[in-house]
């Protein structure tokens, strides 16, 4: 689980539920009700459940189960770049470094590469 806790809601965000650690096993759409039913299994407990919502965002990566279950055909092709990822525990960073990066994004273009922090 890359992001185990959802970010804090802001005024006007509406109701949202962040369900980390769920393995999606099925999707159905009821056009009359405008609802999506998501069958899933909690990867920590093994419990199965169905979640019903007006909107579902499946952020499950390049080999997306959600995309596959929806029948979306995608041709994977090299885009000319690679996304390098790295993490460091916050307690290993200096307080001024944490303060600098809090609530902002840094984008650097270098010769033949990009950095997003």
N, C-alpha and C positions, 0 to 999 in steps of 0.2 A: 504494500500500500504506500504509494508515493506521498499522498497527501491525506493522512488519517483524519484530520479535522477540517471541516469546511471553514472558509473565511467568514468573518463577522458580517452579518446582513447590514445593509445600509437602508436608510429610509426610502421607501418606494420600491424596494426590491420585490415585494410580494412574498408569498409563502414558498419556501424551497426546502427540500429534504436531501441531504448529502448522504449517499449510501455506499461508503467505501467498503471494500472487501466482499462484495457480492459478485457471484458468478452467474451471469445471465444465461439461462437455458432455453428460453422461449419468449417470443413477442407476438402479440395479437393486437389488432386495431379495430375498434368498434366505431365505424364512420357515423352512425346515427348519434351516438353519445359524444363523439369526438374524444374518445379515451384510448389510451394505450395501456395494455396489461403486460407486465413484465414478470415472467416466471424466473425465479432466481434461487440460488443456494448460498447461504452465508458460509464463506470459506473457513471461518474460524470455528463455527459450531456444527455445520452440516445441516442446519435447519433449512427447509424449503419454504418459500412463500411466494405470493403474488402481490405485486404493487400495481395499483391503478392510478393513472395520472393523465392530465391533459397534455403534458409535455415530458419527454424523457430525453436526457442527454447521456449517451453512452460514450464516455471518454476512456476507451479501452485500447487505444494504441494502434500501431500499424497493422497488426494481425487481428483486427477487430472482430470479436464474436458478434457484436451487435450488427455490424455491417453485413456479416455473413448471414445472420438470421433474417435480415431484411431483404436478402437476395440481391444486394448491390454488388455488381461486378466491377472490380477495379483492376486495372493492369498496373502492376508495380514496375516502375521504371526509375533508373538513377536520374536524379534531378541536377546533378553537377555539384553537389555539396554533401557534407555529412554533418549531422548535428552531434557535436561532442558534448557529453554531459559529465558533470562532476559536482560533488557536494562536499561540504565541510560542516561539522557540527558547530553551531553558533558559539558554544562555550570555548571553542578554539580560536575565535577571532577577537581582535582587540575591540574594546568598546567604541572607539572612534570609527572603526571599519563598519561595525554593525549600524551605528548611527548614520553613516554616509549612505548605506544601501537601503535603509528602511524606507518602504513605500516609494521606491523609484526603480527604474530600469536603466541599465547602461547598455548601449549598443556601440560596438567598435568594429569598423571595417579595416582589415589589414590586407596585406598582399596575399590574395588567394584564399582568404578565410574571413569569418565573422565571429565575433564574441557577443553573446547576450548574457548579461549578468542581472 
